[in-house]
Amino acid sequence: MSFPLSAEQCARFDEDGFLALPGLLTKEEVATIIDVADSAHAQGLREGHGGAERTVHDYDIAAVNPTLWEFGAHERILDAVESLIGPDIQIHHSKMAWTPDAVGKGGVRWHQDFAFLPHSNTSLVSAFIYLDDTTVENGAMRVVRGSHKEGLLDHTDGNGIFLAHCQESRMWADESRIAAIEVPAGSVSIHHCLALHSSGPNHAGRPRRGLIFQYRAADAVQLGGVVFQDTGRTVRGSFPGRARCEAVSFNLPFNVWPGETDRNFGTYDRLLGDEVRRRGLNPVPAAVAG
């Protein structure tokens, strides 16, 4: 059975920039993902990145786990995604998100996904699979309604340095525009790559875990940021052999990957000739050189 979004749901996404789909996954499917999230390996990764104090995103988790790899091609999720970005769909990346159980810990500052992964067009959406009942109390994701219509907002320090969070506080000053996605475990929320979103700290002392897949239309070609292990995996349709371009200009993200020490714009800009690489002639603007 196919589960495309209704015309009303698509219109709501176009207006708000996000959509919640309660109960899209079964309890058994959620339990399968939780087994991975709570495994010793996953717990070790979380602890190694300070997961007791802050929200941790474990990238590439589906690429290294066969069980989660299959969830990237979940039919019900892809039916919804296809309704929004078309029939040819690729994964850009996967990650597991953990908010600490400790009261007052965790949270993610306001940002747009597109700032981290600029593409030739904005047909990208993030699907968040909720493994726990999620409310404001345990750090629900918050979205500024209609913010995806504002284009790419400023995520820099004014001198070209990427700061990984939005600097335009006017965008979340009006609380009436902010929606908290409060849903039961097994739900999926989908948000536009330009939707401004954040999450608060955990005030409830209970977990908030989620498996996230960033999907893109196959004709959205990456222009900067990180190339992950699962970047470019086709999960529905095929690659059309073309790049669809929107008329837009934006700053490329700079040093967005944890542990990066080279002055670069992630890993995508490293598609350079061997001799250019050997001579160290990577493109670095004057604002960040030195």
N, C-alpha and C positions, 0 to 999 in steps of 0.2 A: 504494500500500500504506500502511496506517495503522500507526503505531508508538506506540500508547499504552503507558504503564507497566504492568507487571504488578502484581498485588495485593501481591506480596512487596516490590517496589520502592516502592510507595506506603506500605506499612507501615514500611519503613526510613526513608523521608522523614519520616513522622509521628513516629517515635521520635527520629531524630537531627537533623532540621531541614535536612538537605542530602542530595544524591544526586549521584554521579558517573556519567556515561554515556560510556564510552570509545568513540572512533571514530564518533561520530554524524555528523560531516561527512567528506566525501571530501577527498583530498589536493588535488584541483583547486579545491574550494571554499575550502579554507584558503589556497591560493596566491592566489586572487582577493582575499581580505581582506588578505593581507599586502601585495599591490600597493598597496592604499590606505594601509595603516599605514606603509609605507616611502616614500610619495610625498613630494615636496619640500614640499607644503603641510602635510602632517601632521607632518613633521619640524620645520618652522618653528614650528608651534604648540607642539610639545613643548619645543623649545629656549626659546621665549618664556616658558614656565611653569617654567623651571628643571629640565627633564627630565634633565639630566646628573647632577643631584644627588639627585633625589627621584622617587618614583613620581608620574606625571601621569595624570589622567583628563581626556580630551578629550570634553566633553559635546556633545550634539546632533550628533555626527558622522554618524549615519545620516540625520538630517534634511537635511543639506546634501550628501549623497553618494548618488546614485541606486543605485549598486551595493549599498551597505550597507543602504539602505532596504529592498531586497528581502529581505535576510537577516532582517530583523525579522519577516517572515511565513514563515520557513522551516518547512515542513510537519512535519519530524521533531521540531524543537524545540517547535512548538506542540502536537503530539500529546502530548508529555511534560508540557508546562505545563497542558494541558487536564485531564490526569489528576489534577492537584493543585489547580487553582483553578476548574475548570468550563469550559463551552463558550464563554462570552462573555468575550473577552480583549481588553484594550487594552494598548498600550505606555505606560509612564509616561515613560521616557527611555532614550536610548542613550548609550554612551560607549566610547571606546577607552582601555584601560589599558596603560601602559608602565612597566616597571621598568627603571631604568638598567642598562646593561651593566657599568658600573664596579663592581669588587668592593667590597662593604661599603656600597653606596648603595641607596636605595629603601626600601620597606617602608611599611605602612599600619597605624596603631594600631587597637586593638580597638574595634569599633563595631557597631551594629545599623542596617540601612538605614532601618527605620521611624522612627528618631529624626529623620531628615532629611526624611521625606516622610509625615507622619501622614495616615491615611485613616480613613474611617468603619468599616472593618474591616481585618483583617490578611491578606486573601487576595491577597498580593503575593509574587512570587518573582523572583529575579534569575538569569538564565541567562548563564553565562560561557563564551564560545567560546574555546578555547585554541589559539593560533596557534603555540605552541612546546611542545616536550616540557617538562613542568613538574615540578620536584622541590623538595624543601626547600632544596637548594643554590642554586637561582636564584629563590627567593622565593615558593614555593607558598603558596596561600591556606590558612589554618588556621581551623578552626571548632570551637567548643566544643559537643560533642554535647549535644543536649537543651536548649540554652540558649533556644531559641524558646518553651519552655514557661514561662519565668520572667517573661514579660511585658516591657514596655519598661523597660530599666535606665536608670540616671542618666547623662546626658551633659551635665550642667551643672556650674557652679562653686559651686553651693549658693545663689547669689543670682539664679538664673533666666537666667544668661548661658549660651548654648549653646556647648559646647566642641568639638563635632564628634568626640569620642571618649569611650568609656565610662569612668566613674570607679570602677566596682566591681571592683577587682582580684581580689577573692575568686573571681570567676567563672572566671578563667583560672589560678588558683593550683594547681589539681589537673591536672597534665600528662596524667594518664590519660584525661581527658575531651577532650583536644585531638586533633583529627584533621587531618592535612595532606593536601590533595587533590593527589596526585601522579599525573598522567595524561599520555598522549602527545598531541601536536598533533592537532587534529581532534576532541578530546573536548569535552563540554559538562558543566559542573556547574551544578546548580540549588540555590539555598538560600532558605530562608524569610526574610521581611523582618525577623523578630525573631531570627534566628540570629546569635549573636555571632561575629564573624570578624575576621581581620587577615591581614597577610602580612609575612614577614620580609624583611630586606635580601638583595640578590643577592650570594652568596658564590662563585658559579661563573663570573662574568664572561661569561655568555651571556644572550641576551634572554629576557624573559618578557613576552609581549604577549597581549592578549585583547580581544575585542569583547564588550561586555556589553549586554544588554537587560533592563530592569526591566519586568516584566509585572504587570498587576493585573486582578482580576476586574472586569468592567464595572460592577458595582454597588458597587465600592469608590470612594467619593467623596473627593477630596483635601481636607484641612482646613488644611494649612499647608505651608510650604516653597516650593520653586521650581517654577514652571510652565515647562517646557522647550518647544522648538519642536515636538517630537514627542509631547508629553503629550496623551493621549486618543485617539491613533490606534487605531482598531479593526482588529485583525488576524485575528480569528475571531469568528463569531457576530454579535451586535448589542448595542446598548445597551438594557437592559431598561426604562429609564425610571423607575428607583427607586434608592434608596440603602439598602444593607443596613448596619445599625449594630450594633456590638458595644458592650457596656457596659464602657467603659474611659475613664479620664481620663489625660491626659499633657501634658507641657510642649511647646509649639510651638518648633520650631527658630528661632534668632535670627541673622540675618545669615550665612546659610550659603553664599552665592554669592560666589565670588572677585571682588573689586573693589567689592563693595557698601559704600556709605558711609552710606546712609540707615538710620535706626533702624527696622527692620521685621522681619518674620518670613519673609523670603524674598520671593517675588512673589505667592504665592497670596492673601495677605491684602489685596492691592491691588484686589480686586474691590469697589471702593467707589464711591459716587456722585460725580459730577463736582464737586459743591459741597463735599462732605466732603474730597475730595482737594485742591481749590483752597484751602481754609481750613487745610490741614495737620492735619486732625483724625484722622490715622491712629491705630489703637489701639496704644499702647505702654505696657506695665505700668510701674509706678513703679520697679521694680528696675533697669530699663535706661533710664529717662528721664534727661534732663539734658544 
